[in-house]
Amino acid sequence: MVKPIDFTVVIPTFRRPAELREAISSVLAQSEVEIEIIVVDDSPERSAESVIASINDARVAYLANPNPSGGFPSAVRNLGWPSGRGDFVHFLDDDDVIPPGHYAAVKHAFAKHPNVGVVFCRIDPSAIVLLLSCSMKSATSRKLPYSPTFVSVFAHDAPSLPASCSIGP
């Protein structure tokens, strides 16, 4: 029996194979959750294809951008997430890493607050990672949930989340 996927992690990449490998490794090292990774390569020469092949893990999928954007990761992210099968989607840059236990903490926070649709962490100059996880269960027609304000801070419910994280409806 195939386990349901908790997180779809979309990683846009552009000519940074070493950093990409480190980002992927940090996701694959997560425990207590089922993940899939969709790497979207924005380089015309497909610089990430050999990295993905060498990782050789069925949880990591490779997608080449048919029309490379020349470095616009938001456009590249939008190519990857619609094919995701996870309950949550996380956009991870290719030069960021995920701290151990992060996805389990996010999953727990969403379970504890079922009316919540987004977990977001601000960019901090000293931070290692920008984290954005959205619940696909709360999305309509597979569109990302939107709320004009994120007023509730529940970081204390997920101890591995940085203090700057907020979870909002």
C-alpha positions in Angstrom: 0.0 0.0 0.0 1.3 3.4 -0.9 1.5 5.9 2.0 -0.2 9.3 1.5 2.2 12.1 0.9 2.3 14.8 3.6 4.5 17.4 1.9 5.3 18.3 -1.7 8.5 20.3 -1.7 9.0 22.4 -4.9 12.6 23.5 -5.5 13.2 25.8 -8.4 16.9 25.8 -9.4 19.2 27.7 -11.7 22.8 26.5 -12.1 23.6 25.7 -8.5 24.1 21.9 -8.4 26.1 21.8 -5.1 23.5 23.9 -3.2 20.6 21.9 -4.8 22.1 18.7 -3.5 22.4 20.1 0.0 18.8 21.4 -0.1 17.5 18.0 -1.3 19.5 16.1 1.3 18.0 18.3 4.1 14.5 17.4 2.9 15.2 13.7 2.5 16.6 13.6 6.0 13.2 14.6 7.6 11.5 12.0 9.7 7.9 11.3 10.7 6.5 12.6 7.4 6.1 11.3 3.9 7.6 13.7 1.3 8.0 14.2 -2.4 10.3 16.7 -4.0 9.8 18.3 -7.4 12.9 20.0 -8.7 12.1 22.5 -11.5 15.3 23.2 -13.5 15.3 26.7 -15.0 18.6 26.5 -16.8 18.5 25.9 -20.6 21.4 23.3 -20.3 19.5 21.3 -17.6 22.2 21.6 -15.0 20.2 19.9 -12.3 19.3 16.7 -14.3 22.6 14.9 -13.4 22.2 15.9 -9.7 18.7 14.3 -9.6 19.9 11.2 -11.4 22.8 10.7 -9.0 20.5 11.0 -6.0 18.5 8.1 -7.4 15.6 8.4 -5.0 12.0 7.8 -6.2 10.8 10.6 -4.0 12.7 13.2 -6.1 11.2 14.2 -9.4 12.9 16.3 -12.1 11.1 18.8 -14.3 12.9 20.9 -16.9 11.3 24.3 -17.6 10.5 24.1 -21.3 10.9 27.9 -21.5 13.6 28.9 -19.1 12.8 32.2 -17.4 16.4 33.3 -16.9 16.1 33.5 -13.1 12.5 34.2 -12.0 11.9 31.5 -9.3 8.3 32.5 -8.8 7.4 31.5 -12.3 9.4 28.3 -12.0 7.7 27.4 -8.8 4.3 27.6 -10.5 5.4 24.9 -12.9 6.0 22.4 -10.1 3.4 22.6 -7.5 0.3 21.7 -9.6 1.6 18.2 -10.0 2.2 17.7 -6.3 0.3 15.1 -4.4 1.0 16.1 -0.9 -1.4 17.5 1.7 0.9 20.5 2.0 3.2 22.3 -0.4 6.5 23.9 0.6 8.5 26.2 -1.7 12.2 25.8 -0.9 14.9 27.7 -2.7 17.8 25.6 -4.0 20.3 27.3 -1.6 18.3 26.8 1.5 18.1 23.8 3.9 15.4 22.6 6.3 16.2 22.1 9.9 15.7 18.6 11.3 12.1 18.0 12.5 10.6 21.0 10.6 8.0 19.1 8.6 6.9 17.0 11.5 6.4 20.3 13.5 4.5 21.9 10.7 2.3 18.9 10.3 1.6 18.9 14.0 0.7 22.6 14.0 -1.7 22.1 11.1 -3.3 19.2 12.9 -3.7 21.2 16.0 -5.2 24.1 14.1 -7.4 22.7 11.3 -8.7 26.1 10.3 -5.2 27.3 9.5 -4.1 27.3 5.8 -0.6 28.8 5.8 2.7 28.7 7.8 5.1 31.5 6.9 8.4 32.6 8.2 9.8 36.0 7.6 13.2 36.4 5.9 15.7 37.2 8.6 19.3 38.2 7.7 20.6 35.6 10.2 18.1 32.9 9.1 19.1 29.8 7.2 15.8 29.2 5.5 12.6 30.9 4.3 9.8 28.5 5.1 6.4 28.6 3.4 4.1 25.7 3.8 0.5 25.8 2.6 -2.2 23.3 3.3 -3.6 21.8 0.0 -6.6 20.5 2.0 -7.8 24.0 2.6 -7.3 25.0 -1.0 -10.1 25.2 -3.5 -9.6 23.8 -7.0 -5.9 23.3 -6.1 -5.3 27.1 -5.8 -3.2 28.2 -2.9 -5.2 29.6 0.1 -5.1 33.3 0.6 -5.9 35.5 3.6 -5.2 39.2 3.7 -3.8 39.0 7.2 -1.9 36.5 9.3 -2.9 37.5 12.8 -2.4 34.3 14.8 1.0 33.3 15.9 1.2 29.7 17.0 5.0 29.1 16.8 4.9 27.8 20.4 2.9 24.8 19.1 5.7 23.8 16.8 8.9 24.1 18.7 11.3 23.6 15.8 9.7 26.6 13.9 11.7 29.8 14.2 10.1 32.4 16.4 9.3 34.6 13.4 6.9 32.0 12.0 3.2 32.6 12.0 0.3 30.4 11.1 -2.7 32.1 9.7 -6.2 31.2 8.4 
